[in-house]
Amino acid sequence: MKQMTCNELGGACDCTFEADSFEEIAQLSRNHGIEMLKNGDAPHRDALNKIQELMQDSIAMQDWMDKKRALFAAR
């Protein structure tokens, strides 16, 4: 079981997620982000906006994902 925080996954807080795979931890992070957006959390909204901007460039997005996967793998 590995841990990463919301911040490490591109979010806006120190909430910690635990999972056995990067895909699982990414899904936990997404679910958390959705919940925070529903609650009107501005820092999480800003973090989502940054990720959405990144998604406009597929190469930059792939590079970002590769770095997050590597960070997870290093745990």
C-alpha positions, 0 to 999 in steps of 0.5 A: 500500500502506497500513499500520496497526498492531494497536493502531490496529485495536483490537488489543493490540500494535504488529504492522504490517499492509500492504494496499491496502484497508481490508477487506484490512487488517481481515482481516489484523488478524482473522487476527492476533487469532485467532492471538494468541488461540490462543497464549493472549495475554491483552492480545489477549483483552481487546481482543477482549472490548472489540470484542465489547462494542462489537458489542452496539450497532450504532450505536457499532460502525458509528461505530467502523468508520467511524473506522477506515476514515477512519484507513486512508483518511488514510494 
